[in-house]
Amino acid sequence: MSALVLSAEELLAGADVTYDVEIPAALLAANGKSDAAASAPRRVRLRPLTLRDVQLIAKAARDDDVLTSVLMIQRAVIEPALKEKDIAAMRSGVVRFLVDQVNRVSGLTSDADTQRDLAESPFMRAMVILAQEFGWTPDQMRTLTLAQVVGFLEGLQRARGNR
């Protein structure tokens, strides 16, 4: 089977696509409290960043990670329209979530990035410790609840402290 060569129009087709992304209510709740209005789905509309956007952001922000995040959000969030000062006033968790979503819709995050993040997560490190300590197989580990993982880790920590 031979591969078809794409046209310029086909390569450019995704540039005008938009994505409605729901922001988790927990990120928006005031003081960690959630009421009925705050728990209703809240969305923003994103567009993918183009190569030109990425170049402009890199040039403007240089090595400033915070400014990079602000500019990414400002360029990608089309609804509601946001100014730099609006983004700077957001909770850091909302900014991190939006940057992750912008990267995702723009194709700037690879499966390798996702796998690396998962492998480096505290939960996965806990699972590796438990597998090493108890000789459990992946199938045995899969049946554990989060409470059980925490309980076993706490037990290991206490046992090591009592030695």
MDAnalysis code that builds the backbone (N, CA, C; Angstrom):
import MDAnalysis as mda
import numpy as np

u = mda.Universe.empty(489, n_residues=163, atom_resindex=np.repeat(np.arange(163), 3), trajectory=True)
u.add_TopologyAttr("name", ["N", "CA", "C"] * 163)
u.add_TopologyAttr("resid", np.arange(1, 164))
u.add_TopologyAttr("resname", ["MET", "SER", "ALA", "LEU", "VAL", "LEU", "SER", "ALA", "GLU", "GLU", "LEU", "LEU", "ALA", "GLY", "ALA", "ASP", "VAL", "THR", "TYR", "ASP", "VAL", "GLU", "ILE", "PRO", "ALA", "ALA", "LEU", "LEU", "ALA", "ALA", "ASN", "GLY", "LYS", "SER", "ASP", "ALA", "ALA", "ALA", "SER", "ALA", "PRO", "ARG", "ARG", "VAL", "ARG", "LEU", "ARG", "PRO", "LEU", "THR", "LEU", "ARG", "ASP", "VAL", "GLN", "LEU", "ILE", "ALA", "LYS", "ALA", "ALA", "ARG", "ASP", "ASP", "ASP", "VAL", "LEU", "THR", "SER", "VAL", "LEU", "MET", "ILE", "GLN", "ARG", "ALA", "VAL", "ILE", "GLU", "PRO", "ALA", "LEU", "LYS", "GLU", "LYS", "ASP", "ILE", "ALA", "ALA", "MET", "ARG", "SER", "GLY", "VAL", "VAL", "ARG", "PHE", "LEU", "VAL", "ASP", "GLN", "VAL", "ASN", "ARG", "VAL", "SER", "GLY", "LEU", "THR", "SER", "ASP", "ALA", "ASP", "THR", "GLN", "ARG", "ASP", "LEU", "ALA", "GLU", "SER", "PRO", "PHE", "MET", "ARG", "ALA", "MET", "VAL", "ILE", "LEU", "ALA", "GLN", "GLU", "PHE", "GLY", "TRP", "THR", "PRO", "ASP", "GLN", "MET", "ARG", "THR", "LEU", "THR", "LEU", "ALA", "GLN", "VAL", "VAL", "GLY", "PHE", "LEU", "GLU", "GLY", "LEU", "GLN", "ARG", "ALA", "ARG", "GLY", "ASN", "ARG"])
u.atoms.positions = np.array([
    [0.847, -1.172, 0.000],
    [0.000, 0.000, 0.000],
    [0.894, 1.237, 0.000],
    [0.681, 2.131, -0.943],
    [1.517, 3.327, -1.027],
    [0.859, 4.473, -0.269],
    [1.700, 5.304, 0.326],
    [1.209, 6.442, 1.098],
    [0.802, 7.568, 0.157],
    [-0.247, 8.267, 0.521],
    [-0.707, 9.411, -0.260],
    [0.047, 10.657, 0.177],
    [0.401, 11.479, -0.765],
    [1.067, 12.740, -0.477],
    [-0.005, 13.776, -0.148],
    [0.178, 14.453, 0.976],
    [-0.790, 15.465, 1.398],
    [-0.638, 16.738, 0.588],
    [-1.735, 17.443, 0.425],
    [-1.697, 18.754, -0.219],
    [-1.422, 19.814, 0.845],
    [-1.057, 20.993, 0.396],
    [-0.819, 22.109, 1.313],
    [-2.087, 22.424, 2.107],
    [-3.245, 22.340, 1.448],
    [-4.515, 22.620, 2.117],
    [-4.767, 21.628, 3.253],
    [-4.422, 20.357, 3.010],
    [-4.618, 19.333, 4.043],
    [-3.695, 19.568, 5.233],
    [-2.469, 19.998, 4.967],
    [-1.536, 20.282, 6.061],
    [-1.969, 21.491, 6.875],
    [-2.591, 22.458, 6.243],
    [-3.016, 23.680, 6.923],
    [-4.410, 23.573, 7.528],
    [-5.128, 22.488, 7.242],
    [-6.525, 22.354, 7.647],
    [-6.734, 22.465, 9.148],
    [-5.834, 21.971, 9.965],
    [-6.029, 21.980, 11.411],
    [-5.774, 23.313, 12.081],
    [-5.252, 24.279, 11.348],
    [-4.884, 25.559, 11.956],
    [-6.082, 26.351, 12.468],
    [-7.260, 26.133, 11.890],
    [-8.429, 26.907, 12.304],
    [-9.398, 26.117, 13.185],
    [-8.989, 24.948, 13.641],
    [-9.821, 24.125, 14.521],
    [-9.801, 24.728, 15.924],
    [-10.926, 24.658, 16.612],
    [-10.966, 25.100, 18.008],
    [-11.389, 23.937, 18.889],
    [-11.026, 24.031, 20.153],
    [-11.327, 22.983, 21.117],
    [-11.947, 23.613, 22.356],
    [-13.070, 23.065, 22.796],
    [-13.673, 23.488, 24.051],
    [-13.106, 22.589, 25.144],
    [-12.486, 23.210, 26.126],
    [-11.826, 22.466, 27.199],
    [-12.490, 22.819, 28.520],
    [-12.909, 21.792, 29.243],
    [-13.537, 21.996, 30.546],
    [-12.459, 22.120, 31.618],
    [-12.555, 23.168, 32.405],
    [-11.617, 23.365, 33.514],
    [-12.206, 22.687, 34.743],
    [-11.443, 21.818, 35.406],
    [-11.964, 21.131, 36.593],
    [-12.452, 22.123, 37.648],
    [-13.620, 21.836, 38.212],
    [-14.234, 22.722, 39.203],
    [-13.306, 22.959, 40.387],
    [-12.531, 21.952, 40.766],
    [-11.635, 22.093, 41.916],
    [-10.599, 23.191, 41.689],
    [-10.203, 23.411, 40.438],
    [-9.230, 24.471, 40.150],
    [-9.850, 25.859, 40.246],
    [-11.164, 25.925, 40.063],
    [-11.845, 27.217, 40.064],
    [-12.497, 27.555, 41.394],
    [-12.686, 26.573, 42.263],
    [-13.389, 26.785, 43.526],
    [-12.634, 27.770, 44.404],
    [-13.364, 28.712, 44.970],
    [-12.773, 29.704, 45.865],
    [-12.447, 29.059, 47.207],
    [-11.245, 29.241, 47.670],
    [-10.798, 28.716, 48.966],
    [-11.024, 27.216, 49.111],
    [-10.948, 26.503, 47.995],
    [-11.117, 25.057, 48.049],
    [-12.539, 24.599, 48.281],
    [-13.497, 25.534, 48.383],
    [-14.896, 25.176, 48.599],
    [-15.613, 25.179, 47.262],
    [-16.499, 24.231, 47.089],
    [-17.229, 24.123, 45.833],
    [-18.723, 24.240, 46.107],
    [-19.378, 25.169, 45.447],
    [-20.830, 25.252, 45.555],
    [-21.434, 24.805, 44.222],
    [-22.734, 24.812, 44.133],
    [-23.410, 24.299, 42.939],
    [-22.998, 25.070, 41.687],
    [-22.917, 26.400, 41.779],
    [-22.550, 27.208, 40.609],
    [-21.117, 26.940, 40.191],
    [-20.231, 26.785, 41.173],
    [-18.828, 26.549, 40.856],
    [-18.607, 25.157, 40.290],
    [-19.492, 24.203, 40.625],
    [-19.285, 22.838, 40.139],
    [-19.878, 22.612, 38.750],
    [-20.642, 23.582, 38.232],
    [-21.157, 23.472, 36.861],
    [-19.974, 23.518, 35.898],
    [-20.057, 22.798, 34.782],
    [-18.936, 22.789, 33.839],
    [-18.567, 24.200, 33.384],
    [-17.302, 24.486, 33.424],
    [-16.777, 25.779, 32.969],
    [-15.770, 25.494, 31.878],
    [-15.933, 26.143, 30.738],
    [-15.093, 25.850, 29.592],
    [-14.398, 27.094, 29.066],
    [-13.312, 26.840, 28.381],
    [-12.640, 27.858, 27.583],
    [-12.515, 27.295, 26.178],
    [-12.377, 28.153, 25.220],
    [-12.188, 27.725, 23.829],
    [-10.740, 28.028, 23.451],
    [-10.053, 26.969, 22.980],
    [-8.645, 27.087, 22.600],
    [-8.476, 26.861, 21.108],
    [-7.439, 27.440, 20.583],
    [-6.995, 27.119, 19.235],
    [-5.555, 26.640, 19.348],
    [-5.126, 25.766, 18.461],
    [-3.736, 25.303, 18.531],
    [-2.773, 26.444, 18.190],
    [-1.623, 26.405, 18.807],
    [-0.586, 27.368, 18.466],
    [0.017, 26.976, 17.119],
    [0.306, 27.983, 16.314],
    [0.978, 27.741, 15.034],
    [2.482, 27.870, 15.242],
    [3.238, 27.487, 14.246],
    [4.690, 27.642, 14.324],
    [5.051, 29.106, 14.530],
    [4.330, 29.985, 13.867],
    [4.587, 31.430, 14.039],
    [4.338, 31.856, 15.485],
    [3.259, 31.364, 16.097],
    [2.982, 31.675, 17.503],
    [4.142, 31.219, 18.390],
    [4.586, 29.987, 18.166],
    [5.662, 29.430, 18.989],
    [6.940, 30.252, 18.825],
    [7.251, 30.654, 17.609],
    [8.440, 31.476, 17.369],
    [8.332, 32.825, 18.067],
    [7.165, 33.471, 17.964],
    [6.966, 34.771, 18.610],
    [7.065, 34.659, 20.134],
    [6.463, 33.624, 20.672],
    [6.501, 33.414, 22.121],
    [7.936, 33.174, 22.581],
    [8.660, 32.322, 21.864],
    [10.048, 32.027, 22.232],
    [10.912, 33.284, 22.173],
    [10.692, 34.094, 21.160],
    [11.476, 35.323, 21.017],
    [11.134, 36.330, 22.116],
    [9.860, 36.483, 22.412],
    [9.427, 37.460, 23.412],
    [9.787, 37.041, 24.833],
    [9.638, 35.756, 25.131],
    [9.819, 35.282, 26.505],
    [11.258, 34.905, 26.814],
    [12.034, 34.597, 25.805],
    [13.408, 34.112, 25.960],
    [13.446, 32.950, 26.934],
    [14.045, 33.103, 28.102],
    [14.148, 32.001, 29.065],
    [13.196, 32.171, 30.242],
    [12.201, 33.024, 30.121],
    [11.260, 33.288, 31.209],
    [10.069, 32.335, 31.093],
    [10.070, 31.276, 31.912],
    [9.019, 30.259, 31.847],
    [7.638, 30.825, 32.149],
    [7.563, 31.753, 33.088],
    [6.269, 32.336, 33.449],
    [5.715, 33.138, 32.271],
    [6.550, 33.958, 31.664],
    [6.094, 34.745, 30.512],
    [5.727, 33.830, 29.344],
    [6.466, 32.760, 29.174],
    [6.128, 31.788, 28.132],
    [4.717, 31.257, 28.355],
    [4.407, 30.876, 29.587],
    [3.076, 30.354, 29.910],
    [2.000, 31.398, 29.653],
    [2.246, 32.620, 30.091],
    [1.273, 33.703, 29.909],
    [1.004, 33.933, 28.424],
    [2.061, 33.996, 27.630],
    [1.896, 34.253, 26.200],
    [1.228, 33.081, 25.478],
    [1.535, 31.860, 25.901],
    [0.875, 30.696, 25.296],
    [-0.630, 30.755, 25.524],
    [-1.011, 31.053, 26.758],
    [-2.438, 31.141, 27.079],
    [-3.087, 32.288, 26.333],
    [-2.417, 33.429, 26.315],
    [-2.981, 34.599, 25.644],
    [-3.218, 34.332, 24.155],
    [-2.291, 33.634, 23.500],
    [-2.427, 33.348, 22.065],
    [-3.448, 32.249, 21.783],
    [-3.537, 31.252, 22.674],
    [-4.365, 30.078, 22.386],
    [-5.806, 30.201, 22.868],
    [-6.038, 30.891, 23.984],
    [-7.406, 31.008, 24.508],
    [-8.120, 32.087, 23.708],
    [-9.131, 31.654, 22.955],
    [-9.854, 32.629, 22.130],
    [-11.176, 33.039, 22.756],
    [-11.644, 32.242, 23.710],
    [-12.868, 32.591, 24.416],
    [-12.774, 32.099, 25.845],
    [-12.748, 32.945, 26.820],
    [-12.839, 34.399, 26.750],
    [-11.490, 34.996, 26.347],
    [-11.518, 36.159, 25.736],
    [-10.286, 36.859, 25.399],
    [-9.616, 37.302, 26.696],
    [-8.327, 37.033, 26.809],
    [-7.602, 37.347, 28.043],
    [-6.412, 38.250, 27.761],
    [-6.161, 39.162, 28.685],
    [-4.987, 40.025, 28.616],
    [-3.928, 39.454, 29.546],
    [-2.695, 39.904, 29.367],
    [-1.599, 39.413, 30.203],
    [-1.911, 39.586, 31.690],
    [-2.486, 40.737, 32.064],
    [-2.771, 40.986, 33.481],
    [-3.819, 40.018, 34.019],
    [-4.773, 39.609, 33.163],
    [-5.785, 38.630, 33.578],
    [-5.123, 37.292, 33.885],
    [-4.239, 36.870, 33.008],
    [-3.564, 35.585, 33.171],
    [-2.640, 35.621, 34.377],
    [-1.966, 36.739, 34.573],
    [-1.062, 36.879, 35.719],
    [-1.811, 36.808, 37.044],
    [-3.098, 37.138, 37.034],
    [-3.900, 37.107, 38.258],
    [-4.517, 35.733, 38.526],
    [-4.387, 34.807, 37.573],
    [-4.967, 33.470, 37.741],
    [-4.197, 32.654, 38.769],
    [-4.900, 31.690, 39.359],
    [-4.244, 30.741, 40.242],
    [-3.245, 29.930, 39.419],
    [-2.134, 29.578, 40.026],
    [-1.089, 28.865, 39.292],
    [-1.581, 27.512, 38.781],
    [-2.481, 26.856, 39.511],
    [-3.015, 25.571, 39.053],
    [-3.812, 25.704, 37.776],
    [-4.550, 26.802, 37.642],
    [-5.333, 27.044, 36.420],
    [-4.378, 27.299, 35.259],
    [-3.334, 28.086, 35.510],
    [-2.346, 28.374, 34.467],
    [-1.677, 27.084, 34.005],
    [-1.257, 26.259, 34.944],
    [-0.601, 24.983, 34.599],
    [-1.549, 24.110, 33.779],
    [-2.801, 24.020, 34.192],
    [-3.792, 23.226, 33.464],
    [-3.950, 23.753, 32.034],
    [-4.105, 25.070, 31.890],
    [-4.292, 25.647, 30.560],
    [-3.080, 25.432, 29.667],
    [-1.889, 25.597, 30.216],
    [-0.669, 25.376, 29.424],
    [-0.604, 23.922, 28.955],
    [-0.943, 22.991, 29.840],
    [-0.961, 21.572, 29.457],
    [-1.955, 21.333, 28.320],
    [-3.126, 21.968, 28.405],
    [-4.147, 21.798, 27.368],
    [-3.714, 22.446, 26.052],
    [-3.081, 23.619, 26.127],
    [-2.579, 24.285, 24.915],
    [-1.531, 23.394, 24.251],
    [-0.624, 22.845, 25.043],
    [0.386, 21.931, 24.495],
    [-0.273, 20.730, 23.827],
    [-1.303, 20.190, 24.469],
    [-1.992, 19.005, 23.938],
    [-2.659, 19.304, 22.601],
    [-3.476, 20.382, 22.535],
    [-4.202, 20.671, 21.293],
    [-3.269, 21.148, 20.182],
    [-2.098, 21.657, 20.560],
    [-1.136, 22.143, 19.572],
    [-0.202, 21.039, 19.093],
    [-0.302, 19.877, 19.707],
    [0.572, 18.772, 19.312],
    [1.985, 18.930, 19.828],
    [2.151, 19.704, 20.902],
    [3.481, 19.944, 21.455],
    [3.849, 18.961, 22.562],
    [2.923, 18.091, 22.918],
    [3.178, 17.073, 23.930],
    [3.134, 15.724, 23.240],
    [4.146, 14.930, 23.477],
    [4.185, 13.610, 22.853],
    [3.789, 12.541, 23.858],
    [3.496, 11.352, 23.366],
    [3.208, 10.231, 24.256],
    [4.404, 9.940, 25.158],
    [5.604, 10.174, 24.637],
    [6.809, 9.957, 25.443],
    [6.813, 10.901, 26.643],
    [6.363, 12.149, 26.448],
    [6.271, 13.100, 27.562],
    [5.284, 12.601, 28.605],
    [4.140, 12.119, 28.135],
    [3.111, 11.614, 29.040],
    [3.627, 10.412, 29.809],
    [4.300, 9.506, 29.116],
    [4.848, 8.320, 29.772],
    [5.922, 8.700, 30.798],
    [6.780, 9.665, 30.453],
    [7.821, 10.104, 31.386],
    [7.194, 10.742, 32.625],
    [6.181, 11.583, 32.416],
    [5.504, 12.210, 33.554],
    [4.876, 11.160, 34.462],
    [4.255, 10.149, 33.860],
    [3.655, 9.076, 34.638],
    [4.722, 8.309, 35.415],
    [5.816, 7.979, 34.738],
    [6.894, 7.214, 35.387],
    [7.509, 7.988, 36.548],
    [7.530, 9.315, 36.452],
    [8.126, 10.141, 37.497],
    [7.122, 10.561, 38.567],
    [5.880, 10.158, 38.425],
    [4.852, 10.572, 39.376],
    [5.075, 9.900, 40.727],
    [4.692, 10.567, 41.806],
    [4.835, 9.971, 43.141],
    [4.106, 8.634, 43.269],
    [2.953, 8.501, 42.638],
    [2.199, 7.255, 42.726],
    [2.985, 6.107, 42.093],
    [3.567, 6.353, 40.915],
    [4.313, 5.291, 40.247],
    [5.570, 4.937, 41.034],
    [6.226, 5.928, 41.614],
    [7.403, 5.631, 42.454],
    [6.987, 4.775, 43.638],
    [5.816, 5.073, 44.220],
    [5.314, 4.268, 45.338],
    [5.074, 2.836, 44.896],
    [4.507, 2.659, 43.702],
    [4.251, 1.311, 43.200],
    [5.553, 0.539, 42.991],
    [6.580, 1.205, 42.505],
    [7.881, 0.548, 42.302],
    [8.464, 0.120, 43.645],
    [8.388, 0.976, 44.643],
    [8.891, 0.639, 45.982],
    [8.167, -0.584, 46.523],
    [6.849, -0.601, 46.398],
    [6.083, -1.736, 46.911],
    [6.409, -3.019, 46.144],
    [6.551, -2.925, 44.840],
    [6.888, -4.109, 44.045],
    [8.252, -4.662, 44.455],
    [9.218, -3.766, 44.697],
    [10.552, -4.211, 45.105],
    [10.534, -4.821, 46.504],
    [9.823, -4.180, 47.408],
    [9.798, -4.643, 48.797],
    [9.077, -5.974, 48.977],
    [7.948, -6.128, 48.266],
    [7.114, -7.301, 48.486],
    [7.177, -8.322, 47.347],
    [7.898, -7.995, 46.257],
    [8.000, -8.910, 45.132],
    [6.689, -9.103, 44.391],
    [5.823, -8.089, 44.416],
    [4.522, -8.188, 43.770],
    [4.652, -8.045, 42.265],
    [3.784, -8.739, 41.547],
    [3.731, -8.644, 40.087],
    [2.852, -7.454, 39.693],
    [2.957, -7.010, 38.424],
    [2.069, -5.931, 37.973],
    [0.588, -6.265, 38.156],
    [0.205, -7.532, 37.922],
    [-1.201, -7.919, 38.112],
    [-1.624, -7.771, 39.569],
    [-0.737, -8.135, 40.491],
    [-1.054, -7.980, 41.915],
    [-1.136, -6.503, 42.284],
    [-0.252, -5.693, 41.713],
    [-0.223, -4.257, 42.016],
    [-1.496, -3.574, 41.501],
    [-1.997, -4.051, 40.364],
    [-3.161, -3.446, 39.728],
    [-4.408, -3.535, 40.612],
    [-4.450, -4.516, 41.512],
    [-5.640, -4.704, 42.342],
    [-5.648, -3.825, 43.583],
    [-4.532, -3.153, 43.870],
    [-4.452, -2.327, 45.073],
    [-5.241, -1.034, 44.931],
    [-5.872, -0.634, 46.016],
    [-6.524, 0.678, 46.050],
    [-5.500, 1.709, 46.491],
    [-5.820, 2.969, 46.289],
    [-4.926, 4.039, 46.731],
    [-4.723, 3.969, 48.244],
    [-5.780, 3.687, 48.984],
    [-5.670, 3.581, 50.445],
    [-4.722, 2.456, 50.832],
    [-4.778, 1.349, 50.114],
    [-3.869, 0.247, 50.414],
    [-2.421, 0.635, 50.124],
    [-2.178, 1.314, 49.008],
    [-0.824, 1.753, 48.662],
    [-0.280, 2.651, 49.767],
    [-1.077, 3.625, 50.185],
    [-0.655, 4.548, 51.248],
    [-0.402, 3.776, 52.544],
    [-1.275, 2.848, 52.867],
    [-1.112, 2.053, 54.085],
    [0.161, 1.227, 54.069],
    [0.441, 0.554, 52.959],
    [1.661, -0.245, 52.856],
    [2.912, 0.631, 52.933],
    [2.890, 1.787, 52.270],
    [4.042, 2.690, 52.325],
    [4.279, 3.196, 53.742],
    [3.200, 3.534, 54.419],
    [3.319, 3.996, 55.797],
    [3.878, 2.882, 56.679],
    [3.404, 1.656, 56.474],
    [3.919, 0.520, 57.228],
    [5.400, 0.298, 56.985],
    [5.838, 0.414, 55.735],
    [7.261, 0.273, 55.417],
    [8.090, 1.348, 56.100],
    [7.576, 2.572, 56.056],
    [8.302, 3.682, 56.675],
    [8.437, 3.466, 58.179],
    [7.396, 3.031, 58.817],
    [7.454, 2.753, 60.260],
    [8.399, 1.612, 60.571],
    [8.345, 0.549, 59.754],
    [9.233, -0.600, 59.968],
    [10.688, -0.187, 59.815],
    [10.981, 0.640, 58.875],
    [12.372, 1.104, 58.674],
    [12.811, 2.021, 59.808],
    [11.867, 2.776, 60.362],
    [12.190, 3.678, 61.471],
    [12.396, 2.934, 62.772],
    [11.790, 1.758, 62.907],
    [11.892, 0.968, 64.136],
    [13.101, 0.065, 64.159],
    [13.840, -0.039, 63.056],
    [15.002, -0.920, 62.990],
    [16.145, -0.383, 63.740],
])
